[in-house]
Amino acid sequence: MCPRFLVLCVALLLATTNSAQDLSTFERILAPVLSTERVGGVHGASFATTLTAVSDAPVAYYPAPGAGGPVVGTLPMHPDTVPVFAYAPVSAGRILYVERGAANRSAFGYRLHSVGPDSSFHSVTLPLLREHDLRTGRSWIHGLTFDPILLPESPHTLMGFASRNRVRIYDGDGTGRLSMTVRLLGTGPRRAFHYGQFTVDVNRREYDDPTYPYFGELAIPDTCVTAPSGILCYAVDFSVELTPNDPNIRYWVMGTNTRNATTETVVVTPQ
């Protein structure tokens, strides 16, 4: 409409959107565990995430880095990383606001890169959870594992566990009132077993900004399961049942199983 001043028009539009911070016309996309630089983990491990995108037409998003803080920017028009403004180099999760209706004009990639205590490198795709992935009521996650380490000469001597499990829950409605009852259930032939029950309050927030969601997490305690043969502890899969205190509050949830020696990670979500 104003071709001679197109750049100025776009700049004014973005400045107006940012100053008012009216994000109601944007779709929310959750990026769990987003980091803007490599961060250290346990036993010398380190982690980083890479968020990439491409679009075939200009697509607005927030929060892009600006001179004085977050601004509305434009997704890359060729495959490239997406710059994200952050108040700290690592977060439990961030919400990206992307121009609604742009799903057919853009595509994302999101990966977790880790270097383990043994110096091995691993990379896994992380989910980008959109608004249609928000859930209400009860849900289940499958595919986590208790993985004990036993002395070869003595199946009764437990040396530790080869991996660790974690569940992270995000309040999709930003209420700060969500609480979740988390139960660990056996699968397959042990489906009648109940390995534990916990309450997770989803009321933590890392910064007072709409891109920082309320979240809660559970580091699932390592559990020994006795085999019918009498072996004290053996590897078993288990499922996670999640029941919110308010069936009307929407939420995102994901679980991870991470190998302690290598940081190789399996990511699971309700499906």
C-alpha positions as CSV (number, residue, x, y, z in Angstrom):
1,M,0.0,0.0,0.0
2,C,3.0,2.3,0.5
3,P,5.7,0.6,-1.6
4,R,8.2,3.5,-1.4
5,F,8.1,3.4,2.4
6,L,7.6,-0.4,2.9
7,V,10.5,-0.7,5.2
8,L,9.3,2.2,7.3
9,C,5.8,0.8,7.4
10,V,7.0,-2.6,8.7
11,A,9.2,-0.9,11.3
12,L,6.3,1.2,12.6
13,L,4.0,-1.8,12.7
14,L,6.5,-3.9,14.7
15,A,7.3,-1.0,17.1
16,T,3.6,-0.4,17.7
17,T,3.0,-4.2,18.4
18,N,6.0,-4.3,20.8
19,S,5.2,-1.2,22.7
20,A,1.6,-2.3,23.4
21,Q,2.7,-5.9,23.8
22,D,-0.6,-7.0,22.4
23,L,0.1,-10.6,21.6
24,S,-3.6,-11.7,21.3
25,T,-3.3,-12.2,17.6
26,F,-0.3,-14.5,17.9
27,E,-0.2,-18.3,18.4
28,R,1.7,-19.6,21.4
29,I,4.4,-22.3,20.9
30,L,6.2,-23.8,23.9
31,A,9.9,-24.5,23.5
32,P,10.9,-26.6,26.6
33,V,14.3,-26.1,28.1
34,L,15.3,-23.3,25.7
35,S,18.9,-22.0,26.1
36,T,20.7,-19.3,24.3
37,E,24.2,-20.7,25.1
38,R,25.8,-23.9,26.2
39,V,25.3,-24.6,29.9
40,G,27.0,-27.1,32.3
41,G,25.4,-30.2,33.7
42,V,26.3,-32.8,36.3
43,H,29.6,-34.7,36.2
44,G,31.1,-32.4,33.5
45,A,28.2,-32.8,31.1
46,S,26.9,-29.8,29.1
47,F,23.8,-29.0,27.1
48,A,22.6,-26.6,24.4
49,T,19.5,-26.2,22.3
50,T,19.1,-25.1,18.7
51,L,15.9,-23.5,17.4
52,T,15.7,-23.2,13.6
53,A,13.0,-22.0,11.2
54,V,12.3,-21.2,7.6
55,S,9.3,-19.3,6.1
56,D,8.3,-18.6,2.5
57,A,6.8,-15.2,3.4
58,P,7.3,-12.7,6.3
59,V,6.1,-14.2,9.6
60,A,6.2,-12.1,12.7
61,Y,7.3,-13.6,16.1
62,Y,8.1,-12.5,19.6
63,P,10.4,-12.2,21.5
64,A,13.2,-11.3,19.1
65,P,16.2,-9.5,20.5
66,G,16.0,-5.7,20.5
67,A,18.3,-2.9,21.6
68,G,16.4,-2.4,24.8
69,G,14.6,-5.7,25.3
70,P,12.3,-8.1,23.4
71,V,10.7,-6.9,20.2
72,V,8.5,-8.4,17.5
73,G,10.8,-9.7,14.7
74,T,10.5,-11.7,11.5
75,L,11.3,-15.4,11.2
76,P,14.2,-16.2,8.8
77,M,13.3,-16.6,5.1
78,H,15.9,-19.3,4.7
79,P,16.8,-22.1,7.1
80,D,18.5,-20.4,10.0
81,T,18.5,-20.2,13.8
82,V,15.8,-18.1,15.4
83,P,17.2,-15.4,17.7
84,V,15.3,-15.3,21.0
85,F,15.6,-12.5,23.6
86,A,16.4,-14.0,27.0
87,Y,16.8,-12.5,30.5
88,A,19.0,-15.5,31.4
89,P,21.0,-17.9,29.2
90,V,18.9,-20.9,30.1
91,S,15.3,-21.5,31.0
92,A,13.0,-24.3,31.9
93,G,10.9,-23.3,28.9
94,R,9.9,-20.4,26.8
95,I,6.7,-19.5,24.9
96,L,7.2,-18.1,21.4
97,Y,4.5,-16.0,20.0
98,V,4.1,-16.6,16.3
99,E,1.8,-14.9,13.8
100,R,-1.4,-16.8,13.9
101,G,-2.4,-18.5,10.7
102,A,1.3,-18.8,9.6
103,A,1.5,-22.6,10.0
104,N,1.5,-23.2,6.3
105,R,4.1,-20.5,5.6
106,S,6.7,-21.6,8.2
107,A,8.4,-24.7,9.6
108,F,10.5,-25.2,12.8
109,G,13.2,-27.5,14.0
110,Y,14.2,-27.9,17.7
111,R,17.1,-30.0,19.0
112,L,18.9,-30.7,22.3
113,H,22.6,-31.2,22.0
114,S,24.5,-32.8,24.9
115,V,28.1,-33.8,25.7
116,G,28.3,-36.5,28.3
117,P,30.8,-37.1,31.1
118,D,32.4,-39.6,28.8
119,S,32.8,-36.8,26.2
120,S,30.3,-38.5,23.8
121,F,28.1,-36.2,21.8
122,H,24.3,-36.7,21.4
123,S,21.5,-34.9,19.7
124,V,17.7,-35.4,20.0
125,T,14.7,-33.7,18.6
126,L,12.7,-31.8,21.3
127,P,9.0,-31.1,20.8
128,L,7.7,-27.7,20.0
129,L,4.3,-27.8,21.7
130,R,1.6,-25.7,20.0
131,E,-1.7,-24.6,21.3
132,H,-3.5,-27.6,19.9
133,D,-1.2,-29.8,22.0
134,L,-2.6,-28.2,25.2
135,R,-4.5,-30.8,27.3
136,T,-7.1,-30.8,30.0
137,G,-8.1,-33.5,32.4
138,R,-6.2,-36.7,32.9
139,S,-3.4,-37.8,30.6
140,W,-0.6,-40.4,30.4
141,I,3.0,-40.6,29.3
142,H,4.6,-43.9,28.3
143,G,8.2,-44.9,27.7
144,L,10.2,-44.1,30.8
145,T,12.4,-46.7,32.5
146,F,13.9,-47.7,35.8
147,D,17.4,-49.0,34.8
148,P,19.4,-50.4,37.8
149,I,23.1,-51.3,37.7
150,L,23.8,-54.6,39.4
151,L,27.2,-56.2,40.2
152,P,27.6,-59.0,37.6
153,E,28.6,-61.6,40.2
154,S,25.7,-60.6,42.5
155,P,22.2,-59.8,41.2
156,H,21.4,-58.6,44.7
157,T,24.0,-55.9,44.9
158,L,22.7,-52.5,43.5
159,M,25.4,-50.1,42.3
160,G,23.1,-47.4,41.2
161,F,20.9,-46.5,38.2
162,A,22.0,-46.0,34.6
163,S,19.5,-43.3,33.8
164,R,17.3,-40.7,35.5
165,N,13.7,-39.7,34.8
166,R,12.0,-36.3,34.9
167,V,8.5,-34.9,34.2
168,R,8.0,-31.3,33.5
169,I,4.5,-29.7,33.5
170,Y,3.6,-26.2,32.1
171,D,0.5,-24.2,32.9
172,G,-0.8,-23.4,29.4
173,D,-3.3,-20.8,30.8
174,G,-0.8,-19.0,33.0
175,T,-2.9,-19.2,36.1
176,G,-0.2,-20.3,38.6
177,R,-2.9,-22.4,40.3
178,L,-2.4,-25.7,38.6
179,S,-1.4,-28.7,40.7
180,M,-0.9,-32.2,39.4
181,T,-1.2,-35.6,41.0
182,V,1.5,-37.8,39.4
183,R,1.3,-41.6,39.7
184,L,3.8,-44.1,38.4
185,L,2.2,-47.2,37.0
186,G,3.6,-50.5,35.8
187,T,3.2,-51.6,32.2
188,G,2.8,-54.9,30.5
189,P,2.8,-57.9,32.9
190,R,3.3,-55.5,35.9
191,R,0.4,-53.2,35.0
192,A,-1.2,-53.7,38.4
193,F,1.8,-52.2,40.2
194,H,1.9,-48.7,41.5
195,Y,5.4,-47.4,42.0
196,G,4.6,-44.0,43.7
197,Q,2.4,-41.0,43.8
198,F,3.5,-37.3,44.0
199,T,2.0,-33.8,43.9
200,V,3.6,-31.3,41.6
201,D,2.6,-27.6,42.0
202,V,2.9,-25.8,38.7
203,N,3.5,-22.4,40.2
204,R,7.2,-21.6,39.4
205,R,8.1,-18.8,37.0
206,E,11.5,-17.6,36.0
207,Y,10.6,-14.1,35.0
208,D,7.5,-11.8,34.9
209,D,7.1,-11.9,31.2
210,P,4.5,-13.6,29.0
211,T,7.1,-15.7,27.3
212,Y,8.1,-17.4,30.6
213,P,5.4,-20.0,31.5
214,Y,4.5,-21.3,34.9
215,F,6.0,-24.7,35.4
216,G,6.6,-27.5,37.9
217,E,8.8,-30.6,37.6
218,L,9.3,-33.9,39.3
219,A,12.7,-35.7,39.4
220,I,11.3,-39.2,39.6
221,P,12.9,-41.2,42.4
222,D,14.9,-44.3,41.3
223,T,12.9,-47.4,42.2
224,C,13.9,-51.0,42.7
225,V,11.5,-53.6,41.3
226,T,11.9,-57.1,42.6
227,A,11.6,-59.9,40.0
228,P,9.6,-63.1,40.6
229,S,13.0,-64.9,40.5
230,G,14.0,-63.0,43.6
231,I,16.4,-60.5,41.9
232,L,16.3,-57.4,44.0
233,C,16.2,-54.9,41.2
234,Y,15.7,-55.1,37.5
235,A,14.9,-52.9,34.6
236,V,11.3,-52.1,34.0
237,D,9.3,-49.6,31.9
238,F,6.6,-47.6,33.6
239,S,3.9,-45.1,32.7
240,V,3.1,-41.7,34.2
241,E,-0.5,-40.8,35.0
242,L,-1.2,-37.1,35.4
243,T,-4.4,-35.7,37.0
244,P,-4.9,-32.0,37.4
245,N,-6.6,-30.4,40.4
246,D,-8.7,-28.3,38.0
247,P,-9.9,-30.1,34.9
248,N,-10.4,-26.8,33.1
249,I,-6.8,-25.5,33.2
250,R,-4.9,-26.4,30.1
251,Y,-1.4,-27.7,30.3
252,W,1.6,-29.0,28.4
253,V,3.7,-31.9,29.7
254,M,6.8,-33.9,28.7
255,G,9.0,-36.5,30.2
256,T,12.6,-37.4,29.7
257,N,14.9,-40.4,30.4
258,T,18.6,-39.4,30.4
259,R,21.6,-41.8,30.5
260,N,23.9,-40.7,33.3
261,A,27.1,-41.8,31.6
262,T,26.4,-40.2,28.2
263,T,23.5,-37.8,28.6
264,E,21.7,-39.5,25.7
265,T,18.1,-38.5,26.2
266,V,14.7,-39.9,25.3
267,V,11.8,-37.4,25.2
268,V,8.2,-38.5,25.6
269,T,4.9,-36.6,25.4
270,P,1.3,-37.7,25.7
271,Q,0.1,-39.1,22.3
